[in-house]
Amino acid sequence: MSRIPDIDAFEERAAIAEYDGGLSRHEAENLAAQAQGFTDADAYWQWLADYVVKRRVP
């Protein structure tokens, strides 16, 4: 992934999917991550963690 994820969009999409869509938090975060091109929320959070640690786009 070469594009930097939009954290605000991720959080907003996950919240809407959870509260309005009736999904679990895990399902909602997976949906939000997939909307940004990640396979799931775990891949999204790992990308962000790598970015913070390495201080560069993975």
N, CA and C of each residue as an Amber inpcrd file, in Angstrom:
protein
   174
   0.8530000  -1.1740000   0.0000000   0.0000000   0.0000000   0.0000000
   0.8940000   1.2300000   0.0000000   0.7600000   2.0680000  -0.9830000
   1.6000000   3.2540000  -1.0620000   0.8640000   4.5130000  -0.5940000
  -0.4180000   4.4270000  -0.4550000  -1.1970000   5.5840000  -0.0220000
  -1.3230000   5.5810000   1.4920000  -1.1970000   6.7530000   2.1020000
  -1.3400000   6.8520000   3.5470000  -2.8220000   6.7650000   3.9010000
  -3.1890000   5.8800000   4.8250000  -4.5880000   5.7160000   5.2060000
  -5.1610000   6.9870000   5.8320000  -6.4470000   7.1790000   5.6400000
  -7.1710000   8.3040000   6.2270000  -7.8140000   7.8120000   7.5240000
  -7.1870000   8.1400000   8.6560000  -7.6470000   7.6410000   9.9530000
  -9.0390000   8.1580000  10.2860000  -9.2930000   9.4280000   9.9990000
 -10.6140000   9.9980000  10.2910000 -11.7100000   9.2850000   9.5030000
 -11.4510000   9.0360000   8.2230000 -12.4370000   8.3380000   7.3970000
 -12.6480000   6.9060000   7.8900000 -11.5530000   6.2570000   8.3020000
 -11.6530000   4.9000000   8.8240000 -12.5580000   4.8620000  10.0580000
 -12.2780000   5.7490000  11.0150000 -13.0600000   5.7760000  12.2590000
 -14.5270000   6.1020000  11.9930000 -14.7670000   7.0610000  11.1020000
 -16.1530000   7.4440000  10.8010000 -16.9090000   6.3000000  10.1280000
 -16.2910000   5.6890000   9.1240000 -16.9490000   4.5900000   8.4110000
 -17.2210000   3.4190000   9.3500000 -16.2500000   3.0970000  10.2100000
 -16.4350000   1.9870000  11.1510000 -17.5660000   2.2890000  12.1280000
 -17.6250000   3.5170000  12.6260000 -18.6840000   3.8860000  13.5750000
 -20.0590000   3.8090000  12.9310000 -20.1770000   4.2990000  11.7160000
 -21.4630000   4.2500000  11.0120000 -21.8790000   2.8100000  10.7610000
 -20.9330000   1.9950000  10.3010000 -21.2470000   0.5930000  10.0230000
 -21.6480000  -0.1510000  11.2910000 -21.0150000   0.2020000  12.4050000
 -21.3350000  -0.4650000  13.6660000 -22.7030000  -0.0190000  14.1950000
 -22.9120000   1.2700000  14.2960000 -24.1280000   1.7600000  14.9480000
 -25.3440000   1.7820000  14.0310000 -25.1660000   2.2290000  12.7920000
 -26.2960000   2.2660000  11.8700000 -26.4730000   0.9590000  11.1120000
 -25.3680000   0.2610000  10.8720000 -25.4340000  -0.9740000  10.0970000
 -25.6040000  -2.2250000  10.9320000 -25.4430000  -2.0910000  12.2510000
 -25.6360000  -3.2320000  13.1200000 -24.5070000  -4.2470000  13.1030000
 -23.3430000  -3.8590000  12.5830000 -22.2210000  -4.7880000  12.5560000
 -21.4950000  -4.7650000  13.8980000 -20.7520000  -5.8280000  14.1790000
 -19.8880000  -5.8130000  15.3550000 -18.7510000  -4.8310000  15.0820000
 -18.0380000  -4.4120000  16.1100000 -16.9240000  -3.4800000  15.9210000
 -15.8690000  -4.0960000  15.0120000 -15.6050000  -5.3760000  15.1940000
 -14.6210000  -6.0740000  14.3580000 -15.0510000  -6.0590000  12.8840000
 -16.2860000  -6.4010000  12.6250000 -16.7960000  -6.4010000  11.2460000
 -16.7680000  -4.9930000  10.6480000 -17.1460000  -4.0020000  11.4550000
 -17.1770000  -2.6240000  10.9810000 -15.7730000  -2.1240000  10.6420000
 -14.7960000  -2.4610000  11.4770000 -13.4200000  -2.0490000  11.1950000
 -12.8680000  -2.7610000   9.9600000 -13.2280000  -4.0250000   9.7770000
 -12.8120000  -4.7270000   8.5630000 -13.3760000  -4.0400000   7.3280000
 -14.6400000  -3.6580000   7.3700000 -15.2770000  -2.9690000   6.2540000
 -14.5810000  -1.6400000   5.9710000 -14.3000000  -0.8800000   7.0170000
 -13.6360000   0.4180000   6.8580000 -12.2270000   0.2490000   6.2900000
 -11.5240000  -0.7670000   6.7260000 -10.1760000  -1.0310000   6.2170000
 -10.2240000  -1.4350000   4.7450000 -11.1790000  -2.2670000   4.3890000
 -11.3230000  -2.7040000   3.0020000 -11.6590000  -1.5290000   2.0840000
 -12.4020000  -0.5490000   2.5990000 -12.7420000   0.6340000   1.8020000
 -11.4950000   1.4400000   1.4530000 -10.4240000   1.2540000   2.2090000
  -9.1720000   1.9610000   1.9350000  -8.1310000   1.0610000   1.2720000
  -8.5470000  -0.1190000   0.8620000  -7.6640000  -0.9940000   0.1020000
  -6.9040000  -2.0290000   0.8990000  -7.2140000  -2.1730000   2.1850000
  -6.5720000  -3.1880000   3.0130000  -7.4090000  -4.4620000   3.0170000
  -6.7830000  -5.5870000   3.3250000  -7.5240000  -6.8460000   3.3570000
  -8.4690000  -6.9130000   4.5520000  -8.0280000  -6.3420000   5.6830000
  -8.8580000  -6.3300000   6.8920000  -8.2930000  -5.3120000   7.8800000
  -8.9450000  -5.1870000   9.0290000  -8.5280000  -4.2090000  10.0340000
  -7.1420000  -4.5280000  10.5960000  -6.8170000  -5.7920000  10.7200000
  -5.4880000  -6.1510000  11.2300000  -4.3910000  -5.6130000  10.3110000
  -4.5890000  -5.7320000   9.0060000  -3.6080000  -5.2130000   8.0500000
  -3.5340000  -3.6860000   8.1230000  -4.6700000  -3.0490000   8.3230000
  -4.7190000  -1.5880000   8.4620000  -3.9180000  -1.1330000   9.6730000
  -4.1980000  -1.7380000  10.8410000  -3.5010000  -1.3490000  12.0660000
  -2.0190000  -1.6900000  11.9950000  -1.6600000  -2.7940000  11.3470000
  -0.2490000  -3.1510000  11.2030000   0.4760000  -2.1240000  10.3430000
  -0.1670000  -1.6690000   9.2620000   0.4290000  -0.6530000   8.4030000
   0.7080000   0.6040000   9.2100000  -0.2770000   1.0390000  10.0090000
  -0.0880000   2.2350000  10.8320000   1.0180000   2.0460000  11.8610000
   1.0760000   0.8820000  12.4840000   2.1280000   0.6130000  13.4700000
   3.5000000   0.6610000  12.8170000   3.6360000   0.0560000  11.6600000
   4.9140000   0.0800000  10.9370000   5.2900000   1.5120000  10.5690000
   4.3220000   2.3010000  10.1710000   4.5640000   3.6890000   9.8020000
   5.0830000   4.4890000  11.0010000   4.4750000   4.2960000  12.1570000
   4.8790000   5.0200000  13.3590000   6.2970000   4.6170000  13.7740000
   6.5790000   3.3310000  13.7420000   7.8860000   2.8390000  14.1860000
   8.9970000   3.2450000  13.2170000   8.7500000   3.1060000  11.9380000
   9.7950000   3.3550000  10.9410000   9.8400000   4.8000000  10.4590000
   8.7950000   5.5630000  10.7320000   8.6860000   6.9680000  10.3350000
   8.8080000   7.1520000   8.8350000   8.2640000   6.2120000   8.1150000
   8.2110000   6.3120000   6.6460000   7.0960000   5.3970000   6.1520000
   6.6500000   5.6760000   4.9430000   5.5800000   4.8750000   4.3580000
   6.1350000   3.5000000   4.0410000   5.4700000   2.4540000   4.5600000
   5.9520000   1.0900000   4.2980000   5.9130000   0.7300000   2.8250000
